[in-house]
Amino acid sequence: MNSGKFSQVCYRTEQREEAILLRNTKNGKAGYSFGCTEAGETVQVRLVDGTLDSWPRNECTEASSRSW
C-alpha cells in the first residue's frame, strides 16, 4: 500500500479504533489491524487464526470481507 493509504489505515486503526481487514500480498494471509509503527512503516495485525504478526506497508493491502 502506498504511504497515503498506510496513513489512512493507521488513523482509522489508532484514532477511530477500527480493525481494518488487510491481506498480505506476499504470503496471502489475512488479518485485522490493531496498531501501526510509523517509523518502521509496519502494521500490526491479528491473523484470522488468532496469532499476531507485523507486516511492512509495501506487503499489505486493504481487503474487503467479500474477497475472502
C-alpha positions in Angstrom: 0.0 0.0 0.0 1.2 3.5 -0.7 2.1 5.9 2.1 -1.2 7.8 1.9 -3.3 4.6 2.3 -1.0 3.5 5.1 -1.6 6.7 6.9 -5.4 6.3 6.5 -5.3 2.7 7.8 -3.2 3.8 10.8 -5.6 6.7 11.5 -8.7 4.5 11.4 -7.0 1.8 13.5 -5.5 4.0 16.2 -7.8 7.1 16.3 -11.1 5.5 15.5 -10.3 2.1 17.0 -11.4 0.3 13.8 -9.9 -3.2 13.0 -9.2 -3.0 9.2 -9.2 -6.2 7.3 -5.8 -6.5 5.5 -4.3 -9.1 3.2 -0.5 -9.7 2.9 0.3 -9.6 -0.8 3.5 -11.7 -0.2 2.0 -14.7 1.6 -1.7 -14.3 1.1 -2.6 -14.3 4.8 -5.5 -12.2 6.1 -5.6 -10.2 9.4 -7.1 -7.3 11.2 -5.1 -4.2 12.1 -4.6 -3.3 15.7 -1.7 -0.9 15.6 0.9 0.8 13.4 4.6 1.7 13.6 5.0 5.0 11.7 8.8 5.0 11.8 9.1 1.4 10.6 6.1 1.7 8.3 4.5 -1.5 9.6 1.0 -2.6 10.5 0.4 -4.9 13.5 -2.2 -7.5 12.6 -4.2 -10.2 14.4 -4.4 -13.0 11.9 -7.7 -14.9 11.3 -6.3 -17.8 13.3 -5.7 -15.5 16.3 -1.9 -15.2 16.1 -0.2 -11.8 15.9 2.1 -10.6 13.1 3.6 -7.4 11.8 3.6 -6.5 8.1 5.6 -3.9 6.2 3.2 -1.4 4.4 4.5 -2.5 1.0 3.4 -6.1 1.6 -0.2 -5.4 2.6 -3.4 -4.1 1.1 -6.8 -3.3 2.5 -9.3 -6.1 1.7 -13.0 -6.4 1.9 -14.6 -9.4 3.6 -16.3 -10.2 0.3 -12.9 -11.0 -1.3 -12.5 -14.0 1.1 
